Amino acid sequence: MFETISPLFTSLYETTGLNFNVFYDQFTFQQFLSGVQTTCLLAACCLSLSIIIGIFGAWAQQSRLSAVRIAVNSYIQLFRNTPPYVQLLFFYFGVGQFVPNINTGDGSVPLIDSFGWAVITLGCFGGAFNVEIFRAGLQSVPSSLLEATEALGYTRFQSFRHVTLPLAIRFSMPALTGNLVSLLKTTSVASAIAVPEITQICAQIWSDYYNVPEMMFVLFASYNILVASFLVFMALVERRMKLPGYYA
Amino acid sequence: MNNHEAVPRRQLIATLIVVLTLCSALLALFFSDVGAMSTLRKWMPHILKGFLLNIGMSAAAMALATGAGFLLALMRIARSAYIRAPAGLIIQICRNTPWLVILFAAMLLFPYDLEAAGYRFSVPGWFKAVIGLAIPVAANVADIVRGAMRSVPSGQWEAAEGLAFTRRKTIFLIILPQCFKAMIPPWMNWYSILALSTPLAAILGVQEVVGSTQQAMAANNSDPGLLVPFYLFVMLLFFLYIWPISAVTSRLERRAVFKK
């Protein structure tokens, strides 16, 4: 692929001066690719963690213990009403200093690196919104279904696992997609703690080669392609999960 | 109905707990006068000054975004496709690009100094940050306006036409005035998100709250013991500012749902 596009962008540079060096220079191309990979991996981890937190949070919110409910609500309020960037700084620099280093044989590295902290912080940030989204989904499951599960002798957990959750996820799909897209975009903030994701890599390239407008264009295009592909993926998931004859 | 009443009280309790925990942790350390806290006390005016810039930037960006958002929304319903299409494209791109990237673009691509009436003056960083923050919000405000305009019954358009109102008069005298009420909760929600994004300007060197906090820590030999209390203090500032706004927003949203 690189071989086919590189002459094109070399000649573009020679004729117009537009320096898209990520598409004709092997080294920056590799850098750029690794940035895309890191962003995809970071997004996959953050999104998964946020969904898991969302599900467990929404489940815990229905707990009979008021202490559990209050804890979940405090978590939601804390993460929703403070800036994700400051959360990231707080966790990475503030809490991170207390995390022990581990010896890998050829030097000691922190147990949780900047990538790990980005996943934890952004996962918790997105999770706080997901709890609310799943809660709304859970509330829209008809109570007659729960009575039916009770009549069938399901335990509380079984009816949650087999009836409430599958329906609640389907009901909350539109809101969930919106929040996950915004979380996907928020992963760019991880560049502030030097996670080598795409924003960080592009900033590095444009400060090395002085091609800000071109790299800015590449960065805009990359994120728009990423978000568009994710939306297509979510549409596929939603279609796949559609229950025949059941419209929420 | 009891179910709906339960929500705000639960949130209130949760919030009180968050605030009390954060405040009491800070206050306890604050008055115990251990090193970090006396440093925080000394530097608090500096940090608060930075926070004022955050509030100022968020207000200016919101004003700009509201104006631009209305303009985009009106372009979106123009009869000429040459106006509609670019507006749609701008909205789409601005909604799908991270705020930080748009902020980078505004900071780096906007000219460093402007020339007006024969005078050259350099553009301050906070001003460019305001523009950078306003762009994504404008795209979302445009969507809010469009949604609100759609929710006005189509009979209103037809009635206006029957009374021989021009299209412009229909929009400005009949449709938009009916939209404002539905727009307030989502508009406030976007303001909260915008205010929570202002610290991103620190990445680009604007001396707002995170910038001044980091400055304060650097002035104290970057003592690692300062990191937790200082960042916690910044989080507390934002929480105290944003929480009332988001509480009012969700209250308005609930009221709107009840009315339907």
Interface residues (C-beta under 8 A of the other chain):
Chain A: R69 I70 V72 N73 S74 I76 Q77 L78 R80 N81 T82 P83 P84 Y85 V86 Q87 L89 F90 F93 G94 V95 Q97 Q139 V181 K185 T186 T187 S188 V189 S191 A192 T199 A203 W206 V212 P213 M216 L219 F220 Y223 N224 V227 A228
Chain B: N3 R10 Q11 I13 A14 T15 I17 V18 T21 I93 N96 T97 P98 W99 L100 V101 F104 A105 L108 L109 S192 L196 S197 T198 P199 L200 A202 I203 V210 P224 L227 V228 Y231 L232 V234 M235 F238 F239 I242 W243 S246
